[in-house]
């Protein structure tokens, strides 16, 4: 800047001065260097080709894959694998955590990774990293983004990582180096951590810092620009500041004051010192040489200038930790200045939209122990991550991510679908009506919805499903409230997302229809619940006093049960002129979250920290030989024999440390040279059991896990146990067999569901325990009882049969299990290369990291046959899966299979609970007994013509009892659903029969009473036992009929049942009798004591219920006597 200004200070003609002045005003935006001089320009990178986001992504991946021999690993699902602590995948390193922590299966492909590159789908909408509420308010926050990254697992480290990064940014992407700033870890004395000066020197050696010289513009130059070129003082000051320079304004003011003073005094400005011609000739004659002025270029960059663009930062920004414990280390970040041509170092890490973090390089070189100390990692890891959205904004010259080709097609589609004003990128107060904020929210959220639903997450009520539902409904709400969008707009944007990202993530292409259906379904549910919420709110408000608060409990119900966002609930309350106690609401919410958290507490599982893993490897402790878990056989008697092998204690792990021995009562983990215990994996619970020495139990095992190839037997020592001890291993055989039965049944169920519900039915998860199995699957509609029955029958047929059925046999299986004879089917297992296994057409796999070789489990077809002809389709006709679990050797060992429970998990997903073995046999027996009882009751209902009212009322009561029994008993679900339908119909039939018999009885009694009225001679009242039983409704009807036959006669009728010790009374008195002193309630009071009754009613009509049928005759006598006395 100073050199430029000095150039400007040379004398210029008026025309040149005028042009220079206009140039300054036009090109205020930036300065670039050209031919050794700087000139004003609008951009420093105008000649760079603008790449599309697809080209930018491909360039990144190819750079590391082709030039630096990195392995391209596809993005994992956004659903974390085997990590219950993580809501969504939120960083590129998540899928590599087993490798970073050392817990990876040594046989897996991941264990061989050294250099890796990928583009990972990430969602940050909950938990520690939650950007949901910030989306839309600015132009750079997102809930979903792509993390471009490369990794080194024990290969290269800091220097190579930094060099590759710098080369890609400056040489390949041609990002101007003078716009880049880097940060490094500046140390933390309190924690005893030194500054990462190695990283600082690496960046300096790469030339990062020598690209800027901080300058101070001379006040004289500033005055020249103002006084000679006519630039306003504030413009001069702004130009200096924009270019990262400073000017001494006090000195400037003094110059300005001096000039004004001289001008006022009429004084001429001093002449510039010079030599006349005579003096010049005299100097030359004296031999005085010209002055050596080269020293004016003799200056150097001081240490402070050397690191001007390399900035130290603290723990928060430049020290990365995986968690409270585990791998960690310093990191270095690269920041980009969108404006450029200035010193923007003061804006780094200040959340400035103009200077943004572009890339983060993490150097994992420590392990954080449970006591907070740091230990060096034996193997260093490099983890780098750069957001594609920010990189594309840089490469396409956009200040906002939403102005790039990743979002512009979506914004255009939103405009086209709503007809509102086009997106203009406004924020804050300038965004009138929040229109642009709504644009950004909808565009961001539909990307998140598309990616998450395609990866199997459905809107629901729990955890990540609830977060996704919140995102979906937030998008719908902003679309309708802010943009007036029609229903279905959000789903209509999905194809735009798929077209934009489908090439990078092919799963979006195959799930587009599923995503759209899911969004539309939940949107319809939300709008329906919104209407219900409005009605409930209006009803609640009508009951409130004008000064009362809207009940927080109702507000929480609207949010928690109907799924309305809290801010929407609060807005609805305010719009109706009410207030809600938000502090009380927050307390209700806090209590609910606390209860939910208590119910979702994650059980601690035994594991090894990175340091202990490295220590075991350094000591030469080999991974556990766990092949013995498959060493069992089916005897001729049909029972399973589980051997109890010996194992040698190689290590003991207690309280985060490897120890040589443990004592009685110590809780620890035992590592053996070999083990027959099954560690929890593939949804199957681990074995339990014990270890013995000389037939004495020395250790009880209650949990078994595998970590880095080492099988950890967690439990409690019963006696002393020392490294090198030899112990006998005894598993809980009953528990293991139950798990084996249910695991094989789970495979059969997976196959049967596809057979019955179609190939669109996919497994979403499963859990196998000793008591039951749970199976989650995706399906569009609720399975009918008939479909559930066919699923169960298909599984049972596979349990019973010996060979693969023909398609005709499969159709018969779907109709009834009784058509199949008792046959048996073998379960084959074999380890094969993973690549060959995946070539088998029809084989079932999950989104898991499989070892290589992998175990194939096939029901009915030998694995060798499948491998010989992998494209035959034979695997589609039976159950064939990749699985490390334990299974029965023959499906006959399952005995029976029963689906006992089925419900919806969330939109598009359902859950089945099933039982096997003796429990399933008992459930079927119970179902058959209840079905037979239902048939018996049905026959009784059909015999209504020959049944009495009392008998039919008994049948009606028995049907009700059977309904309650069917609802709670353990029986096949399809049987329960069928019985519930038939019993509901039967209950209606019985009710009609009871009503019919009651009417017949009323008519019979009415006729009997009519005869009584004819034969009663001069008796003025009618008091009698009807024989109808203690039914008030029938008695009241009979009283009404009799009153119509004898309108002037007081009537009191009794109904009794000695078996139930009950008596009922109904009476009615004509209007004319009231004036003579006879009232119905008073009359009824005369019989209360005899039948031990309580009454109700008035003087016109009254009823009573008593519990002493034996007093009926006395009551009748008392009623007659009282009436005669009053009416005499």
Secondary structure as UniProt FT lines:
FT   HELIX           2..8
FT   HELIX           14..26
FT   TURN            27..29
FT   STRAND          31..34
FT   TURN            35..36
FT   STRAND          37..40
FT   TURN            46..47
FT   HELIX           53..62
FT   HELIX           63..67
FT   STRAND          71..72
FT   TURN            84..85
FT   TURN            92..93
FT   HELIX           94..96
FT   HELIX           97..101
FT   TURN            106..107
FT   HELIX           110..112
FT   STRAND          115..123
FT   STRAND          125..126
FT   TURN            127..128
FT   STRAND          129..130
FT   HELIX           132..134
FT   TURN            135..137
FT   STRAND          144..153
FT   HELIX           158..167
FT   HELIX           168..172
FT   HELIX           177..179
FT   STRAND          180..185
FT   HELIX           189..191
FT   HELIX           197..205
FT   TURN            206..207
FT   HELIX           209..211
FT   STRAND          216..217
FT   HELIX           219..227
FT   TURN            228..229
FT   HELIX           233..242
FT   TURN            243..244
FT   STRAND          246..247
FT   HELIX           249..265
FT   HELIX           277..285
FT   TURN            286..287
FT   HELIX           294..297
FT   HELIX           303..306
FT   TURN            307..309
FT   STRAND          310..313
FT   HELIX           315..318
FT   STRAND          319..321
FT   STRAND          326..337
FT   HELIX           345..347
FT   TURN            348..351
FT   STRAND          355..368
FT   TURN            370..371
FT   STRAND          374..387
FT   HELIX           388..395
FT   TURN            396..397
FT   HELIX           401..403
FT   TURN            405..407
FT   HELIX           408..418
FT   HELIX           428..430
FT   HELIX           432..434
FT   HELIX           435..454
FT   TURN            455..456
FT   HELIX           463..481
FT   TURN            482..483
FT   TURN            487..488
FT   HELIX           489..492
FT   HELIX           494..501
FT   TURN            502..504
FT   HELIX           507..510
FT   HELIX           512..542
FT   TURN            546..547
FT   HELIX           552..560
FT   TURN            561..562
FT   HELIX           566..575
FT   TURN            576..577
FT   HELIX           582..599
FT   HELIX           610..618
FT   TURN            619..620
FT   HELIX           627..630
FT   STRAND          632..634
FT   TURN            636..637
FT   STRAND          640..642
FT   STRAND          646..654
FT   TURN            655..656
FT   STRAND          657..659
FT   STRAND          661..662
FT   TURN            664..665
FT   STRAND          667..672
FT   TURN            682..683
FT   STRAND          689..693
FT   TURN            694..695
FT   STRAND          696..707
FT   TURN            708..709
FT   STRAND          710..717
FT   STRAND          721..722
FT   TURN            723..724
FT   STRAND          726..731
FT   HELIX           733..757
FT   TURN            759..760
FT   STRAND          762..768
FT   STRAND          773..778
FT   HELIX           785..800
FT   HELIX           807..815
FT   HELIX           817..819
FT   STRAND          826..832
FT   HELIX           834..837
FT   TURN            838..839
FT   TURN            841..842
FT   STRAND          854..859
FT   HELIX           863..868
FT   TURN            869..871
FT   HELIX           874..877
FT   STRAND          880..882
FT   HELIX           891..894
FT   STRAND          897..906
FT   TURN            907..908
FT   STRAND          909..916
FT   HELIX           917..942
FT   HELIX           944..946
FT   HELIX           949..968
FT   HELIX           973..1015
FT   TURN            1016..1018
FT   STRAND          1021..1025
FT   HELIX           1032..1045
FT   TURN            1047..1048
FT   STRAND          1050..1057
FT   TURN            1058..1061
FT   STRAND          1062..1068
FT   HELIX           1071..1074
FT   TURN            1075..1077
FT   HELIX           1080..1085
FT   TURN            1086..1087
FT   HELIX           1088..1091
FT   STRAND          1093..1097
FT   STRAND          1101..1106
FT   HELIX           1109..1111
FT   HELIX           1112..1127
//
